């Protein structure tokens, strides 16, 4: 019983540690979306509506969401911008690192330092354009009321490129069937609107960088080395996501 208790305690502390880093990052995205969209009302600001939806999917409390929106229109608030870095890591791994920061000098110094310690290096902007393709990606729960073949035909006119079914593991041990949609990133707004008009409850909606030719890392030590580097990057307050070309 003692070991089981300690395991549950450690797992709980890990979740709390993850949330303590995740919620401020989600808050930055909400603040940026509110400011860029020019309105604190999600019904009038599609970017903000999407940011709130993604935050709720991560169980971000309502108070945190509202505080992030208010910060966008506080005259003394920091000006948060999206910054994207490209990097070359060991073992043929390439990375796109997206950040949200009010201080580019601080962020680039931190990211470069983490990369160097992980035997990786920062690349010039645009170096990985041929490695990754920027895509709009949506997820929603699979439902018997939605005919996926019919939906696919309807959404092609709104930019849909691919629709797939997948299984998402849950903490309770029960898998959940989900549907994932891919499209060119320019179609993000049109597809969001089309899904909402069809009363499909979007669980996640993101712009992602997907590798054109993913690589396999069969060596466990190499994989652990890259995973450690990704974890270190994601621990930085300004880093939002790390995309790689690993299959």
N, C-alpha and C positions, 0 to 999 in steps of 0.2 A: 504493500500500500504506500509505503514511503516513497519508493521510486516512481510510482504512478503519479503521486501528488506532485513530486518535483518536476516530472515531465509536463504535467498540465500547467503548472506554475510557469515553467520556462516558455511553453508555447504561448501562454497568455501574455507574458512580458514581451515576447517577440512581436505579437500582434499589436500590442500597445506601442512598441517602438516603431513599427512600420507606420501606424496611423499618425504618430507624432511627426513623422517626416512627410507623410502623404498629404494630410489635410492642408498644411501651409502651401504645398505645391499646387494642389487643386485650387486653393484660394487665389493664387497668383493668376491662374488661367481665367478664373471668373472675373477678377479685377480687370485683366486685359480685355476680355470680351465685352464687359460692360462699358469700358471706356471707348474701345474701338467702335462698338455699335452705337454709341452715343445715347444710350437709354438704359436706365436701371430696371425697366419693365421687360421681362423675358418675352412677353407676347409681342412686343414691338422690336425686339432685338434677337434675331435668330442665333447669332453667335453666343450670346449670353444664355439663351435657352438650351443650347447644346452643352455648354460648359456646366450648367446646373444639372442637367440630366446625367452627365458623366460623373459628377461629384456625388449625386444621390446613389448612383450605382456602386460607389465605393463607401456608402453609408456615412457620408459627411453630414454632420448635424446641421439642421436648418439655421441655427444661430450663426454658425461659421460661414455659411453661404451668404446670409444677409450682411454680415460684417464685411465680407470680401467685396460685395456689391457697393456698399457705402464707401469703402476706401477708394473706389474708382473716381468718385466725385468729390473727394476731399481735396481742397486746394493745396494742402501741404503734403499730399500723398506722393510717394516716389513714382516715377514714370517707368513702369515695367514694360520691357520689350522682349520679343522672342529673338533668340540668337541660336544659330545652328552651326555646329562644328563638325568637321569630318576628320577621321583618324584612321591610321593603319596600326593594327595590333599584330602580335606574333601569330605564326601558323596560318598566314593567309587570311586572317580575319579583318574585315573592314567595318567601320562604325560610322553611324550618323548619330550625333548627340544633340538633342534639342534642349534648349534652356529657356528659362524665363527670368530675366534679371533687370535690376535697376542700376547695375554697375558693371559694364562690360569689362573693364580693366580687372576687377576682382574675379569675375567669372572665368575669363580666359586664362588667368594665372592659375586658378585652382584646377581647372580642367587639364591644362598642360602639365601641371605637377603630378596629378593622379596618373595621367597617361605615361609620363616618364618613369614613374615608379613601377608601372606595369609593363615596362619594356615596349611601350607603344609611342607613337608620335602623331602630332597634329598635322593635317594636310591643308593645302590651300583650298579655299572655297571652290566647289565645282569639280574637284578631283574625282569624285565618286559618282558623277552624273550617269556614267555608263554602267555602274554596278547596281544602283538602286533606282526604283521607279516610285514616284510619289503617288499614293493612292488614297481615295476616300474609302473608309471601311466602316460598315454598320453591323451591329449585332442585335438580334431580338429573339425572344423565346419561340421555339417551334410550337405551332398551334394547329389543331385539327380544322379550325375554321378558315385557315389560310391555304389556298391552293398554290403551292410554290411554282408550278409550271405556268400557271396563269399570271402569277405575280411577276415572274421573270419576263414574260412577253410584254406586260404593261410597263415595266420599268426600263426596258431597253431604250425607249424614247427619252428617258430622263438621265441616261448616261451609264446605266448598269452594264458591267462587263462580265461579271461572274457571280453566281449564287451557289452556296454550298451549305450542307448540313454538317454539324459537328457536335461533339459531346463535351460539356464543360464540367469538370469535377467540382463537387461542393464539399464544404467543411463537414457536413453531416454524413458524408460517405456516399450519398446518392447522386448519380450523374444527372445532368440536365441537358436535354436536347435543345440546341440553339441553331439559328440560321445566320450565316455571315454573308454579307454582300460587299463586292468590290467594284469600284468605279474610278475613273480618272478624277484627280483631286478637284478639278474645275467644276465637276458635277455635284460637289458636296451639298451646296445649297438647294439645288433642284431635287436631288434625291431625298434630302431631309423633308422637304415640303411634300413630295409625292408620298412618302411613307406615312407622314402625319395625316394627310388627306384620306388615306386608306385606313386610318385609325389603328395602325400598327405601332405598338408601344416599343420604341427604340430603347434598348438597354445601354448601348455604347455607340458612339459616333466619333471617329477620330480620323485625322490625317496621319498616315503611316508611310514609312519608307520600306519597301519590300524588295528583297534581293532578286535580281533578274536570273542569276544562276547561283543558287545556294550551294554552300560547300558542306561536306560532312567532316566532323572532327571525331575520329574513332579513338584517338588516344585520350584516355581518361585524365591523365595529368594535364594535357594541353587544354582540355575542356574545363577542368577545374581552374586552371590559370586564367582563362578568359572570363569565366563566371565570377571569379574574385575581382577582376578588373571592373566588370560591369557593376558589381555590388558597390565597389568603392566610388564609382562615378555617381551612381544613383543615391548614395548617401549625401552627396553635396546638395545643399539647399537650393541651388539654382538649376540643377539638372532635372529636367522633366522626364525624358525617356531616352533610352539607348537602343538603337536598332542595329542589328548585325546581319551579315550575309551567311550566318550559320543556319543550316537546314533545321 
